[in-house]
Amino acid sequence: MAIVKPSLAKGTRDFSPIEMEKRNYIFNVLKDVFKKFGYNEIQTPSFENLSTLTGKYGDEGDKLIFKILNSGDYLAKAPSELLLSKSSTKLTAHLSEKALRYDLTVPFARYVVMHQNDISLPFKRFQIQPVWRADRPQRGRYREFYQCDVDVVGSDSLLNEAEFILIYHEALKALGLRDFTIKINNRKILTGIAEVIGKPELIVDMTVAIDKLDKIGLEGVNKELLERGFTEDDLEMLKPIILLEGTNYEKLGQLKSVLSSSENGLKGIAEIEDVFAYIQQFQQTENKLDTFVEVDITLARGLNYYTGCIFEVKTNEVAMGSIGGGGRYDDLTGMFGLKGLTGVGVSFGADRIYDVLEELDLFPKRSMTSTKLLIVNFDKNAETFTLPLLYKLRRENIAAELYPTAVKLKKQLSYADAKSIPYVLLVGEEEIQSGKLTLKDMVTGEQKSLKEDTLIEILR
């Protein structure tokens, strides 16, 4: 049998023990915050029926779904005329009935519909699981990656939107970030702007262009708007809206004046004001709203499904794209026949947050290993003596391990160094006879002789 050179599938990664420790640190911080706000965790299968996923992400999205070939002789039942045509698109339905999940949103919608008689509304869930996309791999873009979603369905209260802003604020602060901005907009405001300039049918073209303001500047936005069917007069009307300045409330005041003739626009403004009112009530003596939340009219993510408030989070400490986002949707479960169930949700970009924490050196300085103590193995006699101690340490919830074989001390200490184990216990004939154990601090090099009880107190 030929030896195969080991390699990773393109767009995938291995994670070392230290990397997993750091990733789990992020996930655990987020989970603690989600639970504090009343959200419970669910999980859905890694793969779904292909029919569950197709048609939910648009034509381009459907092309990126990883299909799973049927078991057995999957070609046997395929129509011969399709095999001869060599059309993979037409053949797919005959060769594949399942697919890896593309995101967490569609499986969540499926879950809600299937369990609608078992869940209580409003239903608050969070989900942290991998998803797969047959995208072209590039720096920062993978074919397998984790999504971290938190949603509530069955409630139209804007208290939910306010709490998501607070969830972002608390979670990112808990991770050590100090300077970040939670941007907010409202789909109804964007609709109102398109109505006021007399181009409601071009709302998507308008928002796609103004969403690029940070990248291409006002001149670039204007050029793209003209290419998309807008006139110079339209641009004059849009300019003061795109370049809104001032505090959040000053921006909303200017928008009220501009959108006074649009019922949709005014409703969107009122919704943001209500969200701010909730936050102010929560944080009467804490951070002022304008220190971490910003009204941004150019924010237009997810326009094809968001219907109310829209969020995006960016860190100001390193050059990085958004590290989170989300919004209000009015018909998440309609795709599966359950109409009119409104919801709102946000996501955290775990991979980008990881990169930010790494760049800012914000991961905890504690040892990134699960083992706190390594017991050196000198010989069979020492091994027999220390096994009951090892058992006792673990009973005290102290992560400890005994080196499995009696090899040279240097090799055992190198093992402790490689795993960043902070303490090593030396138990030779002298320690066995005296009952006093030698504890070595691997950071300072200091050694001390102590009794078993004292050892446990130090390590606990």
C-alpha positions in Angstrom: 0.0 0.0 0.0 1.4 3.4 -1.1 2.3 5.9 1.7 0.1 8.9 1.4 1.6 12.3 2.2 -0.6 13.8 5.0 -2.3 17.0 4.0 -5.3 19.1 5.0 -8.3 19.6 2.8 -8.2 23.2 1.4 -10.0 25.7 3.6 -9.7 23.7 6.8 -7.5 23.9 9.8 -6.1 21.9 12.7 -6.2 23.5 16.2 -3.4 22.8 18.7 -4.1 22.2 22.4 -3.1 25.9 23.1 -5.3 27.2 20.3 -8.2 25.1 21.5 -7.7 26.5 25.0 -7.9 30.0 23.6 -10.9 29.3 21.4 -12.8 27.6 24.3 -12.0 30.6 26.5 -13.8 32.8 23.9 -16.8 30.4 23.7 -17.0 30.0 27.4 -17.1 33.8 28.0 -19.8 34.2 25.4 -21.8 31.3 26.8 -21.7 32.8 30.3 -23.0 36.1 29.0 -25.8 34.5 26.9 -27.0 32.4 29.9 -27.0 35.5 32.1 -29.5 37.1 29.7 -31.7 34.0 29.7 -30.6 32.2 26.5 -30.3 28.4 26.4 -28.0 26.4 24.1 -29.2 24.1 21.3 -27.4 22.0 18.7 -28.5 20.8 15.3 -27.0 18.1 13.1 -23.9 18.7 11.0 -25.9 17.8 7.9 -29.5 18.4 6.9 -31.7 17.2 4.1 -30.6 19.0 1.0 -34.2 20.2 0.4 -34.0 22.0 3.8 -31.1 24.1 2.7 -31.6 24.7 -1.0 -33.4 27.8 -2.1 -32.7 29.7 1.1 -29.5 31.4 0.2 -30.0 32.6 -3.3 -28.5 31.0 -6.5 -24.9 31.9 -5.5 -25.4 30.6 -1.9 -26.8 27.3 -3.2 -23.7 26.7 -5.3 -21.6 26.9 -2.0 -23.5 24.2 -0.2 -21.4 21.0 0.3 -23.6 18.1 -1.0 -23.2 14.6 0.4 -23.3 11.7 -2.1 -25.9 9.1 -1.3 -24.6 5.9 0.2 -24.0 2.8 -1.9 -24.1 2.8 -5.7 -25.4 6.4 -6.0 -25.3 6.4 -9.8 -27.5 3.3 -10.2 -30.8 5.2 -9.8 -29.7 8.3 -11.8 -31.6 8.7 -15.1 -29.3 7.6 -17.9 -30.2 10.6 -20.1 -28.9 12.9 -17.3 -25.8 10.9 -17.0 -25.2 11.4 -20.7 -25.9 15.1 -20.5 -23.1 15.5 -17.9 -25.1 18.2 -16.2 -24.1 18.2 -12.5 -26.8 20.7 -11.6 -29.6 18.4 -12.9 -28.0 15.3 -11.5 -27.6 16.6 -8.0 -31.1 15.8 -6.9 -30.6 12.1 -7.9 -27.1 11.7 -6.4 -27.5 13.6 -3.1 -30.3 13.9 -0.5 -28.2 15.5 2.3 -25.8 18.4 2.7 -23.5 19.9 5.3 -25.2 22.9 7.0 -24.3 26.2 5.4 -25.2 28.4 8.4 -27.0 28.1 11.7 -30.0 30.3 10.8 -31.9 27.9 8.4 -31.4 24.9 10.7 -32.7 27.0 13.6 -35.8 27.9 11.6 -36.3 24.2 10.9 -35.8 23.4 14.6 -38.4 26.0 15.7 -41.0 24.7 13.3 -40.4 21.0 14.1 -40.5 21.8 17.9 -43.1 24.5 17.9 -45.3 22.4 20.3 -42.4 21.8 22.7 -40.9 25.3 23.1 -42.2 28.3 25.0 -42.4 31.6 23.2 -40.5 33.8 23.2 -37.8 31.2 22.6 -34.3 32.3 23.4 -31.5 30.2 22.1 -27.8 30.4 21.3 -25.8 28.0 19.1 -22.0 27.6 18.6 -21.2 25.1 15.9 -19.2 24.7 12.7 -20.6 25.4 9.3 -19.3 24.5 5.8 -19.2 26.5 2.6 -17.6 25.5 -0.7 -16.1 28.9 -1.1 -12.7 29.7 -2.5 -10.3 29.6 0.4 -8.2 32.7 1.1 -6.7 34.6 4.1 -9.4 34.8 6.8 -11.9 32.8 4.7 -12.3 29.1 5.3 -14.5 26.3 4.1 -15.1 25.1 7.6 -15.6 27.6 10.4 -17.6 28.3 13.5 -20.6 30.5 13.8 -21.8 31.8 17.1 -25.5 32.9 17.0 -27.9 34.1 19.6 -31.6 34.7 18.7 -35.0 35.2 20.2 -38.2 34.3 18.2 -41.8 35.0 19.1 -41.4 38.5 20.5 -41.6 41.9 18.7 -40.5 43.8 21.8 -37.6 46.2 21.2 -36.3 45.2 24.6 -34.7 42.3 22.8 -32.8 44.7 20.5 -31.6 46.7 23.5 -30.5 43.6 25.3 -28.5 42.4 22.3 -26.6 45.7 22.4 -25.9 45.1 26.1 -24.9 41.4 25.3 -22.3 42.7 22.8 -21.1 45.3 25.3 -20.8 42.9 28.2 -19.3 40.0 26.2 -16.6 42.1 24.5 -15.7 43.9 27.7 -15.4 40.5 29.4 -13.0 39.4 26.6 -10.8 42.4 27.4 -11.7 44.7 24.5 -11.9 48.4 25.5 -12.6 50.4 22.3 -15.3 49.1 20.0 -18.4 50.5 18.3 -21.8 48.8 18.1 -23.4 50.4 15.0 -27.2 50.5 14.6 -29.5 51.3 11.7 -33.0 50.4 10.7 -34.3 48.9 7.5 -37.3 51.2 7.7 -35.1 54.2 7.7 -33.4 53.0 4.5 -36.8 52.4 2.9 -37.8 55.9 4.0 -34.7 57.5 2.3 -35.5 55.7 -0.9 -39.1 56.8 -0.8 -38.2 60.5 -0.1 -35.9 60.7 -3.1 -38.6 59.0 -5.2 -36.6 55.8 -5.9 -38.2 53.1 -3.7 -37.6 50.5 -6.4 -33.8 51.2 -6.2 -33.4 50.7 -2.4 -31.1 47.8 -2.8 -28.9 49.6 -5.4 -28.8 52.7 -3.0 -27.8 50.7 0.1 -25.2 48.6 -1.7 -23.5 51.8 -2.8 -23.7 53.8 0.5 -22.6 50.7 2.4 -19.2 51.2 0.7 -18.7 54.8 2.0 -15.8 53.8 4.3 -14.0 52.0 1.4 -14.5 54.2 -1.6 -15.5 57.6 -0.1 -18.3 59.9 -1.1 -17.0 60.5 -4.6 -16.9 56.7 -5.2 -20.4 56.3 -3.8 -21.8 59.0 -6.0 -20.2 57.5 -9.0 -21.7 54.1 -8.3 -25.1 55.6 -7.5 -25.1 57.4 -10.9 -24.3 54.1 -12.6 -27.2 52.4 -10.8 -29.8 54.9 -12.1 -29.7 57.8 -9.7 -29.6 61.4 -10.8 -27.5 64.4 -9.7 -30.6 65.8 -7.9 -30.9 62.5 -6.0 -27.3 62.7 -5.0 -27.8 66.2 -3.6 -30.7 65.0 -1.5 -28.7 62.0 -0.3 -25.5 63.8 0.6 -26.6 65.3 3.9 -28.1 62.0 4.9 -25.0 60.0 4.1 -22.7 62.5 5.9 -24.8 62.8 9.0 -22.8 64.1 12.0 -23.3 64.8 15.7 -24.5 62.7 18.6 -26.9 59.8 18.1 -29.9 61.9 19.1 -28.7 64.8 16.8 -28.5 62.4 13.9 -32.0 61.1 14.6 -33.3 64.7 14.9 -31.9 65.5 11.4 -33.4 62.3 10.0 -36.8 63.2 11.4 -36.7 66.4 9.4 -35.5 64.8 6.2 -37.9 61.8 6.4 -40.9 63.8 7.7 -43.0 62.7 4.7 -42.1 59.0 5.1 -44.2 56.9 7.5 -41.7 54.0 7.2 -38.7 56.3 7.8 -40.3 57.8 10.9 -41.2 54.4 12.3 -37.6 53.3 11.9 -36.4 56.3 13.8 -38.9 55.7 16.6 -37.7 52.1 16.9 -34.1 53.2 17.4 -35.2 55.8 19.9 -37.1 53.1 21.9 -34.0 50.9 21.9 -31.9 53.8 23.2 -34.5 54.5 25.9 -34.3 50.9 27.1 -30.5 51.0 27.2 -30.5 54.3 29.2 -32.9 52.7 31.7 -30.5 49.8 32.1 -27.4 51.9 32.4 -28.6 54.9 34.4 -25.3 55.3 36.2 -22.9 53.5 33.8 -21.4 54.2 30.4 -23.1 56.9 28.3 -24.8 55.5 25.2 -22.6 57.5 22.7 -19.4 55.9 24.1 -20.2 52.5 22.5 -23.3 52.8 20.2 -23.4 54.7 16.9 -26.2 55.4 14.5 -24.8 54.7 11.1 -27.2 55.2 8.2 -24.8 53.6 5.7 -25.1 50.2 7.5 -27.1 48.0 5.3 -26.2 44.4 6.0 -28.7 41.6 5.3 -31.1 43.8 3.5 -32.8 40.8 1.8 -34.1 39.5 5.2 -33.8 42.1 7.9 -36.9 44.1 8.4 -36.1 46.4 11.5 -33.0 47.2 13.4 -29.7 46.2 12.0 -26.4 45.8 14.0 -22.7 45.6 13.2 -19.8 45.6 15.6 -16.3 46.8 14.9 -13.2 47.1 17.1 -11.3 50.3 17.0 -8.1 48.9 18.5 -6.9 46.9 15.4 -7.5 47.0 11.7 -10.2 44.4 11.3 -13.6 44.0 9.6 -16.8 43.5 11.6 -16.6 41.2 14.6 -20.3 40.8 14.9 -23.7 41.7 13.4 -27.4 40.9 13.1 -30.8 42.3 13.1 -34.6 41.9 13.2 -36.4 39.6 10.8 -40.2 39.2 10.6 -40.7 35.8 8.9 -37.8 33.5 9.8 -39.9 30.3 9.8 -42.1 31.2 6.8 -39.8 29.2 4.6 -41.1 26.1 6.5 -44.8 27.0 6.5 -45.0 28.7 10.0 -45.9 32.3 9.1 -45.6 35.5 11.1 -43.1 34.5 13.7 -40.9 37.5 14.2 -37.5 37.4 15.7 -34.2 39.1 16.2 -30.7 37.8 16.5 -27.0 38.6 16.4 -23.8 36.7 15.8 -20.2 36.9 17.0 -17.3 36.4 14.6 -15.3 34.0 16.8 -12.4 33.7 14.4 -11.9 37.4 14.0 -12.3 37.9 17.8 -9.6 35.3 18.3 -7.3 37.3 15.9 -8.1 40.6 17.8 -7.3 39.1 21.2 -4.1 37.5 19.9 -2.9 40.8 18.4 -3.8 42.8 21.5 -2.3 40.0 23.8 -5.6 39.8 25.7 -5.8 36.1 26.3 -5.4 35.3 30.0 -1.8 35.1 31.2 -2.4 31.9 33.1 -1.0 28.7 31.8 -2.9 27.6 28.7 -2.7 23.9 29.8 -5.1 21.8 31.7 -2.3 20.2 33.8 -1.2 22.0 36.9 1.3 19.5 38.3 3.5 16.8 36.8 4.8 14.1 39.1 8.2 12.9 38.0 8.6 9.1 37.6 11.9 8.0 39.0 11.3 4.3 39.3 8.7 1.6 40.1 8.9 2.3 43.8 8.3 6.0 43.3 5.5 5.2 40.9 3.7 3.0 43.4 4.1 5.6 46.2 2.7 8.5 44.1 -0.3 6.8 42.5 -2.5 7.2 45.6 -1.3 10.9 45.8 -2.3 11.4 42.1 -5.7 10.0 42.9 -6.1 12.3 45.9 -5.0 15.4 43.9 -7.6 14.7 41.2 -10.3 14.1 43.9 -9.5 17.7 45.0 -10.1 18.9 41.4 -6.4 19.5 40.8 -5.3 18.7 37.2 -2.3 16.4 37.7 -0.5 13.7 35.8 2.3 11.2 36.5 4.9 10.8 33.7 4.1 7.3 32.4 7.7 5.8 32.3 10.8 6.2 34.4 13.1 8.1 32.0 15.8 10.7 32.5 14.8 13.6 34.6 15.7 16.1 31.8 13.3 14.5 29.4 10.4 14.7 32.0 11.2 18.4 32.8 11.3 19.1 29.0 7.8 17.5 28.8 6.6 19.8 31.6 8.1 22.8 29.8 6.5 21.9 26.5 3.1 21.7 28.1 3.6 24.8 30.2 2.9 22.8 33.4 3.7 25.3 36.2 4.7 22.7 38.9 6.7 19.5 39.0 6.8 17.1 42.0 10.0 15.2 42.7 9.5 12.1 44.7 12.6 9.9 45.2 13.8 7.6 47.9 14.6 10.5 50.3 11.1 11.9 49.9 9.5 8.5 50.4 11.5 8.0 53.6 10.9 11.5 55.1 7.3 11.9 53.9 8.2 15.4 52.6 7.8 16.0 48.9 9.9 18.3 46.7 7.8 20.8 44.7 9.6 22.7 41.9 8.2 25.9 40.4 8.9 25.7 36.7 8.7 29.5 36.2 11.0 30.6 39.0 13.0 27.4 39.4 12.4 27.6 43.2 12.1 24.2 45.1 10.6 23.6 48.5 10.1 20.6 50.7 6.5 20.1 52.0 3.9 17.8 53.3 1.1 16.4 51.2 -1.6 18.6 52.8 0.5 21.7 52.2 1.0 20.6 48.5 -2.8 20.4 48.1 -3.3 23.8 49.6 -0.8 25.4 47.3 -2.3 23.8 44.2 -5.9 24.2 45.0 
